[in-house]
């Protein structure tokens, strides 16, 4: 091998080694640059030991909300706060930093004058009976009572009892709305009874009520919320089935023995002596402290009782009637009616019989009392005690 070839070989090896060394140096330099670009700086204030980690605020989805009826007009609306960084109450205190600013306590909140304290918590709930009523709510900054006049008259024709109740502006007690009064209301509740002795409410009746009140609300700029109709119809059917099962009228009859007749004058005197009063319909009633009938006495004949009964007037018999679900303390009242019936029978020489004209013995009376006990237990369990306000409405 000549000297020239040896030198060329040496130069080639040197160039290869130089290229390898250069590539190694460049690779290390680019690697350091990349590490520096993707690594968090050590001096970042958010990464110091005393700083709180960032917490993603909980996402609140937009939603359609029902109009607010129970808040007072002057109560402040709920405010939405921006997310911020904070240390949890149970977190360890952060280490003190020589560069941290001194802590400054926030100033105490200024006292709120009593006149501007929200009064929503003291507003009474509307008198609404969820068991037997369907509800429509109306809200306003102040609507005159006469605004309800037309709707008031329209819903009277729907076939079910409707109540109008309002909360006056600045008031704390609900009252019956009377359209002819000069009153401003901030809230109103209109309810329709779900059932009565004519049966359960129908869907078209509820729809007509809502349509009428929605038209009223649109005309006068009121907020309105109608309760769910499907749920109301289900409740109506349930309460109607219950009413059919317990709607019982017990009748006891005093009739003459054989082919005779009973003396009406004597019966009238006994009724008056026992505290019964004669109604405009010609029926004697024994009333309780609420002026509600406990039981009634009527004539078998078509002719009703009159204030003046002439001696010698007779009848085929008289009937004592006891409306089971409308009478409070029904067992006691039933015993009282039986005792009065037996007294009448003795006074006129008659006999106490049931609706099938079978003589009522002690065994028969006890059987009726047992049935009454079962009915009253069912009414109590259903939340409709006999003689209660709710029962009087359902069995009107």
Buried (B, 14 or more C-beta within 10 A) or exposed (E): EEEEEEEEEEEEEEEEEEEEEEEEEEEEEEEEEEEEEEEEEEEEEEEBEEBEEEEEEEEEEEEEEEEEBBBBBEBEEEEEEEEEEEEEEEEEEEEEEEEEEEEEEEEEEEEEEEEEEBBEEEBEEBBBBEBBBBBBBBBBEEBBBBBBBBBBEBBEEBBBBBBBBBBBBEBEEBBEBBBEEEBBBBBBBBBBBBBBEEBBBBEEBBEBBBEBBBBBBEEEEBBBBBBEBEEBBEBBBBBBEBBEEBBEEBBBBBBBEEEEBBBBBBBBEBBEEBEBEBBEEEBBBBBEEEEBBBBBBBBBBEEBBEEEBEEEBBBEBBBBBBBBBBBBBBEEBBEBBBEBBBBBBEBBEBBBBBEEEEEBEEEBBEEBBEEBEEBBEEBEEBEBBBBBEBBBBBBE
